[in-house]
Amino acid sequence: MNLDDRELLLQFRQADTKERAFTAIVKKYQEKLYWHVRRMVVDHDDANDVLQNMFVKIWKALDNFREDSQLYTWMYRIATNESLTFLEQRKKRSSVSLGDVESGLANKIVADSNFDANKLEWKLQLAIQQLPERQRAVFNLRYYDEMPYEEMSRILETSEGALKASYHIAAKKIEEFIKNN
């Protein structure tokens, strides 16, 4: 039985169906959120850690979800913020520059046993890792998730115009990277 988000939220707010409803929400959105997080943090284990933290936050905050936006929009916002926080903490822990962190992410892609530098998808992934964190989030949401700017605006809490500009700049940077590598 595949319930819509409103029904799942109603069930979540009832003590006897709370855990079952949360499990259904996790099952419904886990894969989509995993890939969103994975594209930002690159490493599978890191993505799982971020996802686990994100679902803990969602569990704690879901009772207070006001339904001003769609459930997945709210969850994507949490996933994006958790990913950015994770990358920022990694940068602080390692006390290296963001460029070094991004270089490390690119090295993880190159070290992947499936990596083939001649494949366009791998070049795209390397190019995406060269983008600043926020631009990477904008690009991933638009390119991979095909999310409308209006929805992205709610997730990233910024204007549609700023998002369009950011996406355009990111796409140009990626295009240049692919041409030159």
C-alpha positions as CSV (number, residue, x, y, z in Angstrom):
1,M,0.0,0.0,0.0
2,N,1.5,3.3,-1.2
3,L,0.2,6.2,0.9
4,D,0.5,9.8,0.0
5,D,2.6,12.2,2.2
6,R,-0.4,13.7,3.9
7,E,-1.7,10.3,5.0
8,L,1.8,9.3,6.2
9,L,2.1,12.5,8.2
10,L,-1.3,11.9,9.8
11,Q,-0.1,8.4,10.7
12,F,3.2,9.7,12.0
13,R,1.4,12.0,14.4
14,Q,-0.5,9.0,16.0
15,A,1.4,7.1,18.6
16,D,0.3,3.6,17.5
17,T,1.3,4.2,13.8
18,K,4.2,6.6,14.2
19,E,7.1,4.1,13.6
20,R,5.4,2.4,10.7
21,A,4.6,5.7,9.1
22,F,8.2,6.9,9.5
23,T,9.5,3.6,8.0
24,A,7.2,4.2,5.0
25,I,8.5,7.7,4.6
26,V,12.1,6.4,4.7
27,K,11.4,3.7,2.2
28,K,9.6,6.2,-0.1
29,Y,12.5,8.8,-0.2
30,Q,15.6,7.0,0.9
31,E,17.0,6.2,-2.5
32,K,16.3,9.6,-4.0
33,L,17.9,11.4,-1.0
34,Y,20.8,9.0,-0.9
35,W,21.8,9.9,-4.5
36,H,21.3,13.6,-3.8
37,V,23.7,13.3,-0.8
38,R,26.1,11.0,-2.6
39,R,26.5,13.4,-5.5
40,M,27.5,16.1,-3.0
41,V,29.8,14.1,-0.6
42,V,30.9,11.5,-3.3
43,D,31.9,8.6,-0.9
44,H,29.3,5.9,-0.3
45,D,30.1,5.5,3.4
46,D,30.0,9.3,3.9
47,A,26.7,9.5,2.1
48,N,25.2,6.8,4.4
49,D,26.5,8.7,7.5
50,V,24.9,11.9,6.3
51,L,21.7,10.1,5.4
52,Q,21.5,8.5,8.9
53,N,22.0,11.9,10.6
54,M,19.4,13.4,8.3
55,F,16.8,10.8,9.1
56,V,17.5,11.2,12.8
57,K,16.9,15.0,12.4
58,I,13.7,14.3,10.4
59,W,12.4,11.9,13.1
60,K,12.9,14.5,15.8
61,A,11.4,17.4,13.8
62,L,8.6,15.7,11.8
63,D,6.0,16.3,14.5
64,N,6.6,20.1,14.0
65,F,6.5,20.0,10.2
66,R,4.0,22.7,9.3
67,E,3.4,21.5,5.7
68,D,4.2,24.9,4.3
69,S,6.1,23.0,1.6
70,Q,5.9,19.4,0.3
71,L,7.5,16.8,2.5
72,Y,10.2,15.9,0.0
73,T,11.1,19.6,-0.3
74,W,11.6,19.8,3.4
75,M,13.6,16.6,3.5
76,Y,15.8,17.7,0.6
77,R,16.5,20.9,2.4
78,I,17.7,18.9,5.5
79,A,19.7,16.6,3.2
80,T,21.4,19.5,1.5
81,N,22.2,21.3,4.8
82,E,23.5,18.0,6.3
83,S,25.7,17.5,3.3
84,L,27.1,21.0,3.4
85,T,27.6,20.7,7.1
86,F,29.4,17.4,6.6
87,L,31.7,18.9,4.0
88,E,32.4,21.9,6.2
89,Q,33.2,19.7,9.2
90,R,35.5,17.6,7.1
91,K,37.3,20.7,5.9
92,K,37.7,21.9,9.5
93,R,38.8,18.5,10.9
94,S,41.5,18.1,8.3
95,S,42.5,21.8,8.6
96,V,43.1,22.0,4.9
97,S,41.7,24.3,2.3
98,L,38.4,23.7,0.6
99,G,40.4,23.2,-2.6
100,D,42.2,20.3,-1.0
101,V,38.9,18.8,0.2
102,E,37.5,19.1,-3.4
103,S,40.7,17.6,-4.8
104,G,40.3,14.7,-2.4
105,L,36.8,14.1,-3.6
106,A,38.0,14.2,-7.2
107,N,40.8,11.7,-6.2
108,K,38.1,9.4,-4.8
109,I,36.4,9.4,-8.1
110,V,39.6,8.6,-10.0
111,A,40.5,5.8,-7.5
112,D,37.1,4.1,-8.1
113,S,37.7,0.8,-9.9
114,N,34.9,1.7,-12.4
115,F,36.6,5.0,-13.3
116,D,37.4,5.4,-17.0
117,A,38.7,8.9,-17.7
118,N,37.5,8.6,-21.3
119,K,33.9,8.3,-20.3
120,L,31.9,11.5,-20.3
121,E,30.0,10.7,-17.1
122,W,33.3,10.4,-15.1
123,K,34.5,13.7,-16.6
124,L,31.2,15.2,-15.6
125,Q,31.6,13.9,-12.0
126,L,35.2,15.3,-11.8
127,A,33.9,18.6,-13.1
128,I,31.1,18.8,-10.6
129,Q,33.6,18.2,-7.8
130,Q,35.5,21.3,-8.8
131,L,32.5,23.5,-8.1
132,P,32.0,25.3,-4.8
133,E,29.7,23.4,-2.5
134,R,26.6,25.6,-3.0
135,Q,27.0,25.6,-6.8
136,R,27.4,21.8,-6.7
137,A,24.1,21.5,-4.8
138,V,22.3,23.8,-7.3
139,F,23.7,21.9,-10.2
140,N,22.9,18.5,-8.8
141,L,19.3,19.4,-7.9
142,R,18.7,20.9,-11.3
143,Y,20.6,18.5,-13.5
144,Y,20.1,15.1,-11.8
145,D,16.8,15.7,-10.0
146,E,15.3,17.9,-12.7
147,M,14.0,20.0,-9.8
148,P,12.1,23.2,-10.8
149,Y,13.8,26.5,-9.6
150,E,10.8,27.3,-7.5
151,E,11.2,24.1,-5.5
152,M,15.0,24.6,-5.3
153,S,14.4,28.1,-4.0
154,R,12.5,26.6,-1.0
155,I,15.1,24.0,-0.4
156,L,18.1,26.3,-0.6
157,E,16.3,29.3,0.8
158,T,17.4,31.7,-1.9
159,S,15.8,33.5,-4.9
160,E,15.0,31.8,-8.2
161,G,17.1,34.4,-10.0
162,A,20.2,33.6,-7.9
163,L,19.7,29.9,-8.5
164,K,19.4,30.4,-12.3
165,A,22.6,32.4,-12.3
166,S,24.3,29.9,-10.1
167,Y,23.2,27.0,-12.3
168,H,24.3,28.8,-15.5
169,I,27.8,29.6,-14.0
170,A,28.1,26.0,-12.8
171,A,27.2,24.6,-16.3
172,K,29.7,26.9,-18.0
173,K,32.5,25.8,-15.5
174,I,31.6,22.2,-16.2
175,E,31.6,22.7,-19.9
176,E,35.0,24.3,-19.7
177,F,36.4,21.6,-17.5
178,I,35.2,18.8,-19.9
179,K,36.5,20.6,-22.9
180,N,40.0,21.1,-21.4
181,N,40.4,17.7,-19.8
